Amino acid sequence: MGRWTAADIPDQSGRRAIVTGANSGLGLHAALEIARRGGWVILACRDEGRGRAALERVLAEAPGAGAELRLLDLADLSSVRAFADGVGEPLDLLVNNAGVMALPRRTTADGFEMQIGTNHLGHFALTGLLLPRLLASGAARVVTISSGAHRVGRIDFDDLHGERRYQRWLAYSQSKLANLLFCFELQRRADAAGAALRSVAAHPGWAATNLQFAGPEMDAGLLGRVESLAMKVANVVVAQSDARGALPLLYAATMDLPGGSYVGPDGPGELRGHPKLVGSSQAARDEVLAGRLWELSERLTGVTYW
């Protein structure tokens, strides 16, 4: 694969893309680079102020780029439906990037635990609702962002929302495993339906973004302060920049890969480096587990695909 960088992104002219969580970090860099290569990008952001600032940066750094801001709160299915209803054009690329990490227990507007609700169920609903627009393009791609944390995740069907027992890092790992199960199952179902849709996944390794600090900052206790300090040290010592962390996402979004591919960094432990195809846990490839999660996700969101 070589040492692939953003300079190797092929021409994106004529492609229409949506990037969730594009107000900062990986999503912002993904939107910027796709726009820089000629793609039209919708920045799907929850916060209007931060979203406008991100849009201004994209337009400033990619003069003449096609980009716009649309509001989307993945923790509220009514917002997801309103957003999808507003997309009337064929869609070539959907990047399911937005997410939360290791929060103290919170619930979404629909009563889901916040991490499984935002990271998985919100994107499951969004992708399903946008499916007609994706299929209308004739060669659409869905990129779903996971994490190395998926390897320790398990889907707790008896307590999916952590109502009986909640551990925030386990809840995060569960949501990241759910992302990969969704990605691979989406490709299987698209193939079975004869649909021109490619579903791939990526993870950034350890990238220095705001994501690591949201959970610790919500915890006012000693543990939260210690964890926040540890994250700051790790971001200096271990992490790569958010621009570098976005490279696996961009590779997955723009290069010719087979459906079901998973891209991550090529460095030790997949923590940093240039994009390469990587492996996943055995659980992530479990078709029975994926089918069970898919059916549950349809019931919880009310969104069906085929």
C-alpha positions in Angstrom: 0.0 0.0 0.0 3.0 2.4 0.5 3.0 5.5 2.7 -0.3 6.9 1.5 -1.1 10.5 2.4 -3.8 13.0 1.8 -1.9 14.1 -1.3 -2.8 10.8 -2.9 -6.6 11.3 -2.7 -7.9 10.9 -6.2 -10.1 13.6 -7.8 -13.5 13.8 -6.0 -15.2 16.0 -8.6 -18.9 15.1 -9.0 -19.1 13.1 -5.7 -21.6 14.3 -3.0 -20.6 13.4 0.5 -22.0 13.7 4.0 -19.6 13.6 7.0 -21.1 13.4 10.4 -19.3 15.1 13.3 -17.5 17.4 10.8 -17.2 20.3 13.2 -13.7 19.2 14.5 -11.1 16.5 14.6 -11.3 13.6 12.1 -14.6 14.7 10.6 -13.4 18.2 9.9 -10.2 17.0 8.2 -12.1 14.4 6.2 -14.6 17.1 5.0 -11.7 19.5 4.2 -9.7 17.0 2.1 -12.7 15.7 0.2 -13.8 19.3 -0.6 -10.2 20.2 -1.5 -10.3 17.4 -4.1 -13.5 18.7 -5.7 -16.2 16.8 -3.8 -19.4 18.5 -2.5 -19.5 18.0 1.2 -22.4 18.4 3.7 -20.9 19.0 7.2 -23.4 17.3 9.5 -23.0 18.8 12.9 -24.9 19.0 16.2 -23.7 22.4 17.3 -24.5 25.2 14.9 -21.8 27.6 16.1 -19.0 25.1 15.9 -20.4 23.8 12.6 -20.3 27.3 11.1 -16.7 27.8 12.2 -15.8 24.4 10.6 -17.6 25.4 7.4 -15.7 28.7 7.3 -12.4 26.9 7.7 -13.3 24.5 4.8 -14.2 27.3 2.5 -11.1 29.3 3.5 -8.7 26.4 3.0 -10.3 25.0 -0.1 -11.2 28.0 -2.2 -14.1 27.4 -4.5 -15.0 24.2 -2.7 -18.6 23.0 -2.5 -19.6 22.7 1.1 -22.6 23.4 3.3 -23.7 22.9 6.9 -26.7 21.0 8.0 -27.6 20.3 11.6 -27.8 16.7 12.9 -28.1 15.3 16.4 -27.5 11.6 16.3 -28.7 11.3 19.9 -32.2 12.3 18.7 -34.0 10.1 16.1 -36.3 13.0 15.3 -33.3 15.0 14.3 -31.9 12.1 12.3 -35.2 11.8 10.4 -35.4 15.6 9.7 -31.9 15.6 8.4 -32.4 12.7 6.1 -35.7 14.2 4.8 -33.7 17.3 3.8 -31.3 15.3 1.6 -33.0 15.2 -1.8 -30.0 14.6 -4.1 -28.2 11.3 -4.9 -25.5 10.6 -2.4 -22.1 9.1 -3.2 -20.5 8.9 0.2 -21.7 8.8 3.8 -19.0 9.0 6.5 -20.4 7.8 9.8 -17.8 9.5 11.9 -19.5 11.4 14.8 -19.3 9.8 18.2 -18.9 10.1 21.9 -16.4 8.2 24.1 -16.4 6.9 27.7 -19.2 9.2 29.1 -20.7 8.9 32.5 -24.1 7.2 31.9 -26.4 9.5 29.9 -29.4 8.7 27.7 -30.4 10.0 24.3 -33.7 11.7 23.6 -35.1 8.3 22.8 -33.9 6.7 26.0 -30.9 4.8 24.6 -27.6 4.7 26.5 -25.7 7.6 25.0 -22.7 5.7 23.5 -24.6 2.9 21.8 -27.4 5.4 20.9 -25.1 7.9 19.3 -22.2 5.8 17.9 -24.3 2.9 16.6 -28.1 3.4 16.6 -28.0 7.0 15.4 -25.8 6.1 12.4 -27.8 2.9 11.8 -31.0 5.0 11.5 -29.2 7.7 9.4 -27.8 5.2 6.9 -31.1 3.4 6.5 -33.0 6.6 6.0 -30.5 7.8 3.4 -30.4 4.4 1.6 -32.6 5.5 -1.3 -30.3 8.5 -1.9 -27.2 6.3 -1.7 -28.6 3.7 -4.1 -29.6 6.5 -6.5 -26.0 7.3 -7.1 -25.2 3.9 -8.6 -21.9 3.5 -6.8 -22.3 4.7 -3.2 -20.0 4.0 -0.3 -20.6 4.0 3.5 -17.6 4.5 5.7 -18.2 3.7 9.4 -15.6 4.7 12.0 -14.7 2.1 14.7 -11.8 1.8 17.1 -9.2 -0.7 18.3 -11.4 -0.8 21.4 -13.8 -3.0 19.5 -11.5 -5.9 20.4 -12.6 -5.9 24.0 -16.2 -5.1 23.3 -19.2 -7.4 23.5 -22.8 -6.8 22.8 -24.8 -7.2 26.0 -28.3 -8.0 24.7 -29.6 -8.4 28.2 -28.5 -4.9 29.3 -27.7 -3.0 26.1 -28.3 0.3 27.7 -26.4 -0.3 30.9 -29.5 0.1 33.1 -28.4 -2.6 35.5 -24.6 -2.2 35.3 -22.7 0.5 33.6 -19.0 0.9 33.0 -18.3 3.7 30.5 -15.3 2.1 28.8 -17.1 -1.2 28.3 -20.0 0.7 26.9 -17.7 2.5 24.5 -16.1 -0.8 23.4 -19.6 -2.2 22.9 -20.6 0.7 20.6 -17.3 0.3 18.6 -17.9 -3.4 18.1 -21.5 -2.6 17.0 -20.0 -0.2 14.4 -18.0 -3.0 12.8 -20.8 -5.5 13.0 -23.0 -3.0 11.3 -20.4 -2.3 8.6 -19.9 -5.9 7.7 -23.6 -6.8 7.9 -24.5 -3.9 5.7 -22.2 -5.2 3.0 -23.6 -8.7 3.3 -27.2 -7.4 2.9 -26.3 -5.1 0.1 -24.7 -8.0 -1.8 -27.8 -10.2 -1.1 -30.0 -7.4 -2.5 -27.8 -6.9 -5.5 -27.4 -3.3 -4.5 -24.5 -1.1 -5.8 -23.3 -0.2 -2.3 -19.9 -0.6 -0.7 -19.6 -0.7 3.1 -16.2 -0.2 4.6 -14.8 0.7 8.0 -11.8 2.6 9.4 -10.2 3.4 12.7 -7.8 6.3 13.4 -5.5 4.7 15.9 -4.8 7.2 18.7 -5.4 10.6 17.3 -5.3 13.8 19.4 -8.9 15.1 19.3 -11.4 16.5 21.7 -13.1 13.1 22.0 -10.8 11.8 24.7 -11.7 14.6 27.1 -15.5 14.6 27.0 -16.0 11.8 29.4 -13.4 12.8 32.0 -14.6 16.4 32.0 -18.1 15.2 32.8 -16.8 13.4 35.9 -16.1 16.0 38.6 -14.5 13.4 40.9 -10.8 12.5 41.4 -11.0 9.7 38.8 -12.2 12.1 36.2 -9.3 14.5 36.9 -6.7 11.7 36.9 -8.1 10.3 33.6 -8.1 13.8 32.0 -4.5 14.3 32.9 -3.6 10.9 31.6 -5.3 11.6 28.3 -3.4 14.9 28.0 -0.1 13.1 28.5 -1.0 10.4 26.1 -2.0 12.9 23.5 1.5 14.4 23.7 3.5 11.2 24.0 1.5 8.6 22.0 -1.0 10.3 19.7 -0.7 11.4 16.2 -2.4 14.6 15.0 -6.1 14.6 14.0 -5.0 15.3 10.4 -2.9 12.1 10.4 -5.7 10.2 12.3 -8.1 11.1 9.5 -6.0 9.3 6.9 -7.5 5.8 7.4 -10.9 7.3 7.1 -10.0 9.2 3.9 -8.3 6.1 2.4 -11.5 4.1 3.1 -13.6 6.8 1.6 -11.7 7.5 -1.6 -9.7 4.5 -2.7 -10.7 1.4 -4.6 -11.3 -1.2 -1.8 -13.6 -4.2 -1.7 -16.7 -4.0 0.5 -16.1 -5.2 4.0 -12.6 -3.7 4.2 -11.2 -2.3 7.4 -8.5 0.3 7.4 -6.2 1.5 10.2 -2.7 2.9 10.8 0.3 0.8 10.0 2.4 1.5 13.1 3.0 -0.6 16.2 -0.3 -1.6 17.8 -2.1 0.3 15.0 -1.8 3.4 17.2 -0.4 5.7 14.5 1.0 5.7 11.0 -0.1 5.5 7.4 -3.3 3.7 6.3 -3.3 -0.1 5.7 -5.9 -2.8 5.6 -6.1 -4.3 9.2 -7.9 -7.2 10.8 -10.7 -7.2 13.3 -11.8 -9.4 16.2 -13.5 -12.7 15.6 -16.7 -11.2 17.2 -16.8 -8.4 14.6 -17.1 -11.0 11.8 -19.7 -13.1 13.6 -22.6 -13.2 11.2 -25.1 -14.6 13.7 -24.2 -11.8 16.2 -24.4 -9.2 13.4 -27.9 -10.4 12.3 -29.2 -10.3 15.9 -27.9 -6.8 16.4 -29.3 -5.7 13.1 -32.8 -6.9 13.9 -32.6 -5.3 17.4 -31.4 -2.0 15.8 -34.4 -2.0 13.4 -36.8 -2.5 16.3 -35.2 0.2 18.4 -35.0 2.8 15.7 -38.0 1.9 13.6 -35.8 2.0 10.5 -35.7 -0.9 8.0 -33.5 -1.2 4.9 -34.6 -3.8 2.4 
